[in-house]
Amino acid sequence: MSIKPRFGDEILSGSKKYELRRLVGPLVELGDVVYLYFTRPVSAVAGRFTAGLVFIVPPENLGRLLAELGDVGIGEDDLKYVEGARYAMLIQVRNPARCRAAVRLSEIGEPPPPSYRKIAKKKAEQLATLCGF
């Protein structure tokens, strides 16, 4: 999952409890391991988390859902990001962990994701090893 470094740091520090995405590809499911590719200037995988609850909602219904969930670290910038999307995906962050050292995706032969995508199990295992998990 591509993410701006400041938002990725919020996830890895535990202050951001949910990540909000436009629904543009396959669904992230409960238990999926999500690797965080920090965009420029880092341009590398810096950590990961396990997906908890996943909500798929039209953006216009997010306000009500977020009010029910309480303070989960979703701000105005997040809400602007999903404006105009047919559906948004709200992913609960569980067990965030930072890599010992950032890992360039070229080390496993992968290009950066435009937003998010699934990777093969073997590539995920390579990433886990390179990250020190």
C-alpha positions as a Python dict, from the first residue, in 0.01 Angstrom:
ca = {
    (1, 'M'): (0, 0, 0),
    (2, 'S'): (146, 336, -103),
    (3, 'I'): (121, 600, 165),
    (4, 'K'): (270, 942, 237),
    (5, 'P'): (542, 907, 502),
    (6, 'R'): (362, 1125, 757),
    (7, 'F'): (46, 911, 743),
    (8, 'G'): (252, 592, 749),
    (9, 'D'): (436, 714, 1058),
    (10, 'E'): (97, 779, 1224),
    (11, 'I'): (-2, 418, 1153),
    (12, 'L'): (327, 273, 1273),
    (13, 'S'): (327, 485, 1591),
    (14, 'G'): (-25, 366, 1674),
    (15, 'S'): (-193, 708, 1657),
    (16, 'K'): (-382, 625, 1337),
    (17, 'K'): (-614, 332, 1410),
    (18, 'Y'): (-776, 308, 1064),
    (19, 'E'): (-657, 366, 708),
    (20, 'L'): (-901, 505, 453),
    (21, 'R'): (-873, 411, 83),
    (22, 'R'): (-1070, 453, -235),
    (23, 'L'): (-1189, 109, -337),
    (24, 'V'): (-988, 62, -658),
    (25, 'G'): (-872, -298, -650),
    (26, 'P'): (-915, -620, -459),
    (27, 'L'): (-1062, -596, -111),
    (28, 'V'): (-834, -594, 188),
    (29, 'E'): (-970, -866, 417),
    (30, 'L'): (-959, -937, 788),
    (31, 'G'): (-618, -1085, 871),
    (32, 'D'): (-438, -962, 558),
    (33, 'V'): (-87, -832, 619),
    (34, 'V'): (-54, -485, 468),
    (35, 'Y'): (295, -359, 386),
    (36, 'L'): (337, 19, 386),
    (37, 'Y'): (531, 161, 94),
    (38, 'F'): (628, 515, 194),
    (39, 'T'): (627, 747, -107),
    (40, 'R'): (893, 1013, -172),
    (41, 'P'): (1132, 1099, -27),
    (42, 'V'): (1154, 751, 137),
    (43, 'S'): (1043, 541, -164),
    (44, 'A'): (1062, 214, 29),
    (45, 'V'): (863, -25, 247),
    (46, 'A'): (891, 101, 604),
    (47, 'G'): (653, -125, 795),
    (48, 'R'): (337, -331, 800),
    (49, 'F'): (16, -395, 989),
    (50, 'T'): (-249, -664, 1006),
    (51, 'A'): (-594, -569, 878),
    (52, 'G'): (-869, -587, 1137),
    (53, 'L'): (-1227, -493, 1057),
    (54, 'V'): (-1280, -367, 702),
    (55, 'F'): (-1576, -145, 613),
    (56, 'I'): (-1683, -78, 254),
    (57, 'V'): (-1905, 231, 241),
    (58, 'P'): (-2004, 511, 5),
    (59, 'P'): (-1800, 820, 102),
    (60, 'E'): (-2116, 1011, 194),
    (61, 'N'): (-2180, 757, 475),
    (62, 'L'): (-1832, 785, 628),
    (63, 'G'): (-1923, 1065, 868),
    (64, 'R'): (-2182, 852, 1044),
    (65, 'L'): (-1951, 548, 1063),
    (66, 'L'): (-1659, 754, 1194),
    (67, 'A'): (-1884, 913, 1457),
    (68, 'E'): (-1973, 563, 1580),
    (69, 'L'): (-1608, 451, 1585),
    (70, 'G'): (-1480, 760, 1770),
    (71, 'D'): (-1132, 908, 1730),
    (72, 'V'): (-954, 667, 1497),
    (73, 'G'): (-704, 906, 1337),
    (74, 'I'): (-902, 987, 1020),
    (75, 'G'): (-881, 1357, 934),
    (76, 'E'): (-997, 1601, 670),
    (77, 'D'): (-710, 1505, 435),
    (78, 'D'): (-828, 1143, 443),
    (79, 'L'): (-1188, 1241, 371),
    (80, 'K'): (-1084, 1463, 77),
    (81, 'Y'): (-890, 1169, -67),
    (82, 'V'): (-1205, 957, -106),
    (83, 'E'): (-1435, 1235, -233),
    (84, 'G'): (-1589, 1135, -564),
    (85, 'A'): (-1520, 764, -518),
    (86, 'R'): (-1807, 521, -552),
    (87, 'Y'): (-1692, 334, -241),
    (88, 'A'): (-1432, 384, 29),
    (89, 'M'): (-1258, 112, 227),
    (90, 'L'): (-1190, 179, 596),
    (91, 'I'): (-930, -66, 729),
    (92, 'Q'): (-866, -119, 1099),
    (93, 'V'): (-494, -118, 1182),
    (94, 'R'): (-377, -400, 1410),
    (95, 'N'): (-25, -484, 1523),
    (96, 'P'): (164, -210, 1336),
    (97, 'A'): (537, -280, 1310),
    (98, 'R'): (826, -84, 1162),
    (99, 'C'): (1094, -250, 947),
    (100, 'R'): (1443, -258, 1098),
    (101, 'A'): (1554, -83, 779),
    (102, 'A'): (1343, 44, 489),
    (103, 'V'): (1328, -198, 194),
    (104, 'R'): (1321, -90, -170),
    (105, 'L'): (1062, -284, -369),
    (106, 'S'): (1319, -341, -643),
    (107, 'E'): (1487, -584, -399),
    (108, 'I'): (1194, -823, -455),
    (109, 'G'): (1133, -726, -818),
    (110, 'E'): (815, -525, -757),
    (111, 'P'): (720, -176, -874),
    (112, 'P'): (555, 63, -626),
    (113, 'P'): (177, 20, -606),
    (114, 'P'): (-33, 312, -738),
    (115, 'S'): (-257, 284, -427),
    (116, 'Y'): (-260, -76, -306),
    (117, 'R'): (-242, -426, -450),
    (118, 'K'): (-199, -786, -344),
    (119, 'I'): (142, -949, -384),
    (120, 'A'): (230, -1316, -413),
    (121, 'K'): (296, -1509, -92),
    (122, 'K'): (662, -1567, -185),
    (123, 'K'): (719, -1192, -235),
    (124, 'A'): (548, -1120, 99),
    (125, 'E'): (779, -1371, 268),
    (126, 'Q'): (1082, -1202, 109),
    (127, 'L'): (960, -863, 231),
    (128, 'A'): (910, -999, 583),
    (129, 'T'): (1266, -1133, 588),
    (130, 'L'): (1418, -813, 448),
    (131, 'C'): (1220, -603, 698),
    (132, 'G'): (1340, -821, 987),
    (133, 'F'): (1001, -961, 1089),
}
